[in-house]
Amino acid sequence: MTGPAPAPRSPTRRRPRRPEWAGRNYTLLTASAVVTNLGTHGALIAAAFAVLDSGGDGGDVGLVAAARTLPLVLFTLIGGAIADRLPRHRVMVAANALNCVSQAAFAALVLMGEPQLWQMMLLTGLCGTGQAFFNPAAEGMLISSVHGEQAGRAFALFRLAMHGAGIGGAALGGVLIAGFGPGWVLAVDAAAFAVAGALRAFLDVSHVPRRANGGGLLADLRDGWREFAGRTWLWSITAQFAVVNAVVGAAEAVYGPLVAEESLGGAGPWGLALAAFGAGTIGGALLMTRWKPRRMLFVGTVCVFPLALPSAALAVPLPFGGLAAVMFVSGVAIEVFGVVWMTALHQEVPEEKLSRVSAYDWFSSTAMLPLSTALAGPTEQLFGLEKSLWGCAVLVVLVTALVLFVPDVRNLTRRTRQVAGHKIESTPPVSAAAPGT
């Protein structure tokens, strides 16, 4: 004799599954990037106005900005080699700790009284040193955290979250500077680095292939150089951005605050203008979650031309509404470039060499920043603010046009098939393979 039939189970609500590529590392990297961007975008504005509030001029603002970028030139290559040799998350956490301490000391100096120029240069230099070790490790970690045909979408969503935080950070930073002074914004940035470092401590690096024994730091640097120099599209675009980043960095770090002080009403409107740029990057990231251009580097390079627009708008100068619109358009355009660039690195560069190649990318792209920001003040005094800004715009257009003559930039295409995380070429790659690959 059988017993009563069991009661039917009530239906259970299934939790929505995350996309396959949105694993633990991707989630932690995105969350920590949001935290740091909330602090850093406001802190960059705060540093410039801390110099101006202490009695400095445009030349002093340029020297402090140069002190932040000089370590990127000096230490980025070493940072990339170390990031491929040590667990990447440990390098990232150590760099965040240095950023936290340096920004906290900078905030304390500003809040307690008038900081000296050499003190501000020293502390921003320490912050830049942290970034030099952080950037190659972080880029290698992010690119290796996703796989498959959805890599481009994953990078777009990451950058969407990152730039969304940047909007809030720039807008909130400008408001806080106007209301309470730059010291508190620097303190918030220090706290953000502490929180982000704690999140990054939980990253998993077990998927990274073990390094073979033998070879030292110089051997790693030579290996990374072969990977970098063997790809024409890679070194030509990074050479382009050595100039683009130099002039755009000078315009944003030095000339923008000066125009804001003279014509826009100070830190608040300038912070909102930078927030408009951030809004544009969100629009570009949203676009790239759907759009997968086949000739990705050609499309990305064309989208660099609008980076000349903000310098031109500041040279006029346009009123706040016009400047905000220009910043938005340039934000959309550069975000298209950013996503296709990360996709190209993901597709073309072996995982175990990503940080070393990224280091050469970062080094080349930032090599001229210290010089350009240091010379921005003297250039403005020699030629005037308007002519200096028009010169920035012309240089962006010129070097971007030159890169379009490189065949690999015009012709490198997106691969469409990937199996089990391994690249399967549907069409032969255009770029030449680096020796040893």
Secondary structure by P-SEA (a helix, b strand, c coil): ccccccccccbbbbcccccccccaaaaaaaaaaaaaaacaaaaaaaaaaaaaaacccaaaaaaaaaaaaccccccaaaaaaaaacccaaaaaaaaaaaaaaaaaaaaaaaaaccccaaaaaaaaaaaaaaaaacaaaaaaaaaacccccaaaaaaaaaaaaaaaaaaaaaaaaaaaaacccaaaaaaaaaaaaaaaaaaaccccccccccccccccaaaaaaaaaaaaaacaaaaaaaaaaaaaaaaaaaaaacaaaaaaacccccaaaaaaaaaaaaaaaaaaaaaaacccccaaaaaaaaaccccaaaaaaaaacccaaaaaaaaaaaaaaaaaaaaaaaaaaaacccccaaaaaaaaaaaaaccaaaaaaaaaaaaaaaccaaaaaaaaaaaaaaaaaaaaaccccccccccccccccbbbbcccccccccccc
